[in-house]
Amino acid sequence: MFALKFASFFILAYLIGSFPTGVLVGKIFFHKDIRKYGSGNIGTTNTFRVLGPLAGIIVFLVDFFKGTIATLLPVLFHLGPHYLSLIFGLAAILGHAFPIFLKFKGGKAVATSAGFLLGYNVHFFLICAVIFFPILFITSMVSLTSLISVVLIFIASLFFHDLALSIISGLLVVLIYWSHRSNIIRLKHHQENMVPFGLYYWYYKKHH
């Protein structure tokens, strides 16, 4: 009985993660397929760049809370041990990165991963935010910030003495680096896109 319930909610968590927010917002409200513009990514950063701040904020919030809702499924439905939240949160992250609705070609899962962290452990989430946002302010690049932050977040997870959290955080390192392959190439060639704020952005504007 438990195995059937676990499988059902795991699939539900994956489907929640698979919800193609960026594509739907683009097609319904802007009559654009976000995958054909900018970097081609369906996530927050490309939505901001192509469709504007309001669309970007909406996509971020929905993608973020996809991770939170999926992570909280075991709590909401009293399924069992707390570590199940990690498994369902990971299912949502995989759903976003490999959505069944988009032929398994999804986003980079940064927002959904952040939502998962909030759902699992608020204190750990706040530490992650303290890591992420100052780095973003320094680098002015979401991709570089994500690549640096996810490693520091994994290191931070070791201090929580939660083996399951550390394992999932380690898997996130692999997933984030894998999904940012094209960004890493652009970073090497100094061609990566910047957000319009932060120390590096202001430095670049001043000297170019």
C-alpha positions, 0 to 999 in steps of 0.5 A, spaced: 500 500 500 505 504 501 509 503 495 503 504 491 502 511 495 509 513 494 509 511 487 503 515 485 505 521 489 512 521 486 509 521 479 505 527 482 511 531 484 514 530 477 508 532 473 508 538 478 515 540 476 514 538 469 508 544 468 511 548 463 510 555 466 515 559 461 512 556 455 505 557 457 506 564 459 509 566 453 504 563 448 498 565 452 499 572 454 505 574 448 503 569 443 511 567 443 514 561 444 520 562 449 524 557 446 525 560 440 528 567 443 534 569 447 537 563 449 531 558 448 531 556 455 524 556 458 526 559 465 526 565 469 532 569 466 530 568 459 523 570 460 525 576 463 530 578 457 524 576 452 518 577 455 519 583 460 519 583 468 512 582 469 512 575 465 519 573 468 516 574 476 510 570 474 515 564 471 519 565 477 514 564 482 510 559 479 517 555 478 519 556 485 513 554 488 512 548 484 519 545 488 515 547 494 509 544 493 512 538 491 517 537 497 511 538 502 507 533 499 509 528 504 507 533 510 500 535 507 498 528 506 502 524 512 506 520 507 511 518 512 518 520 514 521 527 513 526 525 508 521 523 503 520 531 502 527 530 499 525 525 494 519 528 492 522 535 491 528 532 487 522 529 483 519 536 481 526 538 479 527 533 475 520 534 472 522 541 470 529 539 467 526 534 463 518 535 463 514 530 459 510 535 456 516 538 452 519 532 450 524 532 456 527 538 454 526 543 460 529 549 464 535 549 468 531 548 475 534 553 479 528 556 481 525 550 482 531 547 486 530 554 491 523 552 492 525 545 494 530 548 499 524 552 502 519 546 502 524 542 506 528 546 511 527 554 512 533 555 515 537 552 510 533 556 505 535 562 508 543 560 508 542 559 501 539 565 499 545 569 503 549 565 499 546 566 492 544 574 492 551 577 494 554 573 489 549 575 484 550 582 485 558 581 484 558 577 478 551 580 475 550 573 471 545 568 474 548 562 470 555 564 474 552 565 480 548 558 480 554 555 478 558 558 484 552 557 489 550 550 488 557 548 490 557 552 496 550 550 498 552 543 498 558 545 502 553 548 507 549 542 507 554 538 510 554 542 517 546 540 518 548 533 519 543 531 514 545 525 510 539 525 505 540 533 504 547 532 503 546 527 498 540 531 494 545 537 494 550 533 491 546 531 486 543 538 485 551 540 483 551 535 478 544 537 475 546 544 475 552 543 472 549 539 466 544 543 465 549 549 464 553 546 459 552 552 454 552 557 459 559 554 461 562 555 454 559 562 453 562 564 460 569 561 457 568 566 451 566 572 455 559 572 452 555 570 457 549 575 458 548 579 464 543 582 469 542 589 468 545 591 475 551 589 480 558 590 480 560 587 474 555 590 470 556 597 472 564 595 471 563 593 464 558 599 462 563 604 465 569 601 461 565 599 454 
